[in-house]
């Protein structure tokens, strides 16, 4: 089952947790010096290390249609950079454990696990299991002083990045998110948009991750992120309470208007979808929309992204056609349950 279809801890603030390990094989150069033949060799070696193990499936990305690649980006299963690659690359996935290994991305291997809610321990444990299988079968580039050798120097050391997708409507509405972003940079954390580096935050969704991997242990990275994430979650919940106490009628009106639009609109664009999603999810967190679950809404957001909507249609759609189908999906899925 995909991560957004499952319940997770602290879903009112934490949408997802992603752990990523960067690994490279010895005797092969980094990109762009990696040849096509070398990339194919790495793919075959990774395939032999993982794909034959129980639960792992190999996907040759050269055989994946562009729309399907973009849908995987929308589901946060592969990076936008990986989806754009024209050179040999592949994915080995274990959907049950929610582990996805990108082969020949920026590094030879990007082992990642994504879980619903706030579950860094579970995600790291699953990623470590795949990492151990690779380390046992393949010769991974490692230096006693520098740690794991990576394409980008910022990933040296553990090669570990832990990122959490936080839903922060109250901090966004009050403008407090800006000061928090500045504070995080001082403790080795970075803030990114909804789809990663270089993207904007949409739907009040923000990605927080560590930006230091060398000179610290995996446990220290995990502990630092947990502490920072906990502080942000407390600030968000406290601000929600204050907003509700000070202006409950306006908030209820905002939430119910968004819910009404989802249940009746004939056309909904992607940008509007993010705004509606944020308002309704805020309503769930504040107890205004009690008949809707976080997983229901988070799944809808993914299902209604442009490429994913196109795949559901089974044919190429124009932007207006996507907007109509998106609205139809929302109307069908968001109707109140009859008792």
N, C-alpha and C positions, 0 to 999 in steps of 0.2 A: 504494500500500500504506500502511496506517495505521501510525503511529509505533511502536505497541507490537507490531507484527508484524515489525519489522526489528531487526537487531542494531545496537548502538551502542558507542562507546568507553567503557571503564571501567564496564561494566554491573554489576560487583560492588557498586559504591557508587551510581552515577548511573543512575536509572531513565529520566529524560527531561530535556530542556532546552527551555525555551520562551522565545521572544523576542516582545515585543509593542511595537508602535509606536502611539501615540495621535495621531490627526490629526483636524482639524476644517476645515470649509469656511467661507470668508468669506461674509458676508451671511445667515448662519443662526444663530439663538441656540442656546445650550446647552439641554439639558433642565433643568427641566420646561417652559421657555418655548417649546420647539420645537413648532410646531403639527403636526397630522397631515398637512396638505398639505405642509408643509416637509419632514417626514420622508420622504414619498413622493418628493419631488423629489430629495432626497439619494440615496435608494435608486436612482432611475433614473440619476442622474449617475454613481454608483459602478459601476453595472451597465454603462454605456456605456464606462467607463474600463477595466474589467477583464474582464468576462464574455465579451467578444468576442475576447479574446486566447487563444492556444492553451493548453489545459490548465485554464482556469478555468471553473467551473460556477456558475450563479446558483441560489440556493435562497430562495424566498419563505417566510419563517418563519411567515407567517399560515396557510400551507397545511400546516404540519408538526404532526402530532399531539403532544399533551403528553408521551406516553410516549417518543416518538422524541426530543423536545427533551431530556428528562431523560437519555436514553441518550447524547446528545452531550455532556452535562455529565459523565457518568461516564467518557467517553472523553477528557475534558479538551480538547475541541475548541471548546466555547463556555463562557462563564461562567454560573454559576447565576443571576445577575441578568438576563442576557440571555434565558435560557430562560423566565423568569417574565414577561417583558414582554408587555403587551397592546396596545401601540401599534405602528404599522408598523415592521418591522425585517426584515433579510434577512442572508444569509450568501453570500459568494462564496468558493468553495473550489478549491484546486488540490491534489488528493490526492497526485499524483506528487511535488510539491515540498513537500507537507505544510504548505501555507499556507492559513489560514482568516481571512477578513476579516469581522468582525462590523460590520454597518451599523446605526447608530442604537442603539448600546449606551449607555454613559455619555457617550462621545465619539461624534461622527458616524461615525468610522471607527476600528476597532481592528484593526490588521494584526498577525496573529500567526503564528508558525511553531513547530511542536513537533517535536522530533527525539528519537530513542531515544538513551540514554546521554548522555555529556557532549560536546555539539557546539555550543557557542555561536557559533563562527565560521560554521558551515554554516547554522544557523538564522537568524543575523543577515543573512547574504548573501541568503538566499531572501526574507526580509521586506523587505530593502532593494529588491529587484527589483520587488516589488509596489508598494512605496512610490514608486519612481521612475515607474512607469506612472501612478499616481494623480496625482503631482505634475506630470507632463507634461500631463495632460488637464484637471485641475481646479485651482481656485484655493484653495490650502490656507492657513489662517490662521497667519501667522508674523510675529513682531516681532523687530527687530534686537537688542533688549536682552533680551527675555524668552524668545525662542526660539519653539517651537511653542506656540500658545495652546490650552489644554486646559480641560475642565470642572472638573477638580480641580487646584488650584494645585500640588500635589505632583508633577504630571506635566509642569509647564512645563519648557521647555528642549529637551532632546532628545526628550522624550516616550517614552523608551526604558525598558522594564522587561525585565530578563533574570532568569528564575527557573530554578532547577534542583531537580528532585525527587530527594532523596537517600534511600537506604535505609541506616539507621543502627541496626541491632539491638544491636551491642555497646555503643555509646555510650548507648543507651536502657537496656539491662540494668544497666549500671554506674552510671547516673544522671549521667554526665558531660555529657549533652546539655544540661542546664539551665545549666551554666556557659558552655558554648559559645554558647547563645542570647544570654546577657547580653553576651558579648564581641562578637558580631556587630553588635549594635545600636550599639556605639561606633564602628564603622567604616562606618556608612551602609547596613547590610544588615538585612533583617527576616526573621523566621521565621514561616511560616504552616503550617496543617494540610494534610491530604491534598487537600482540594478548594478551597483558597485562603483568603482572608481570613475570619476568624471561625470557621473549622472546626478540629476537633481532629486531631491526628496519629494516624493509624491504620496498622496494619501496619508500624510503625517507619518510616513515610514522612513526610518533612519537606520543605517548599518553602522555599528560601532565595532571596531576590531583593534587588535594590538598591532603596533607598527615596529616593535622591537622583537627580534627573534634570536639575536646573538648575545651571549653573556648572561642569559637567563635560562632557567630550566622550564620544561613544559608545565610543571606544577606551579612555578612562579607566574607564568603567563596566565594560567587558569585562575589562580587566586586573585591576581590584579584585576582581571576582567570581571570576575564575580563580584568583587567589592565595588567597582565602578558601576557595573550594571545594577547592582542592588541599590546604590545611592540614587541613580537616575529613576529607577522604578518607584522609589519612595517619593521623590520629588514630583513625579507625574501624578501619582495617586493623591498626594496632598493637594496639588493644584486642581485636580478634578473635583475634589470635595469643595474647595473654595469657590470654584466656578458655579457649581450646582447650588451652593448656599446663597451666592450673591445674585445669580441671574437664572434661576431654574426655568422660568416660563420661556425665556428666549432660547435656552438650550433645548428644551422639549420641542419647541416649535421648529427649530433647526433640524433636529433629528427626525421628527415626524414628517416634515416636508421631504427630506431625503428618502425616507422609507416609502412615502407615497409616490415619489417619482420612480423609484425602482419597481414599484408594483403596477405602474400604469403608463410609463413613457413608451412612445412608439419608436423613438430613436435615441440612442445614448452613445456619445463619443467616448474615446478612451480617457481623455482628461476629465470629463464630467464623471465618468465611472469612478475614478480615484477620489473625487470630492464626495460623491455619494457614499462610497465605501467608508471613508474616514468619518463622516457624520453618523452613519448607522452603527459602525463599530464603536464609536464613542458612546452612542446610546446604549449599546449592550453593556459596556463597561460601567455605565452610570445607572444601570437598572431601568432604563426607559423602554428598551426593547427586550422583554423577557422571553419572547417566543422564538428568538433567533439565536443560534449557536455560533461561536467564533469559527468553528470548522466549516459551517455552512457558508458563511460570508467570505472567509479566506479562499475556499475552493472556488466560489463564484468569481472572485477577482482574477484568479488564474484562468479559469475557463473562458472568461470574457476578454482576455488579452487578444490583440489582433491576429497573430499567427494561430493561436489555439482555437479561436473562433472559426478561422478559415478552414482548419482541419476538420472541425465538427461539421462544417457545411459540405465538405467533400468536393469542393471546387473553388476556383479563384473568385474572390469577391472584391468589388469596389469598396471604397471607404463608406459610402452611404449604405451599401448592402450589409457591411459588417455592423454598422450602427443599428440597423433594423434587427439583425439576428441577435446582437448583444441585448437589446431591449427585450426581445422575445424570451431569451433565456432568463433574464432577470424577472420578468413578469411571471413566468412559470415557476421559478424557484423561490420567489420571495412572498408568495401568497400565504396568508396565515393558515395554520393548520385548523381544520374544522373539528370541533369537539362534539 
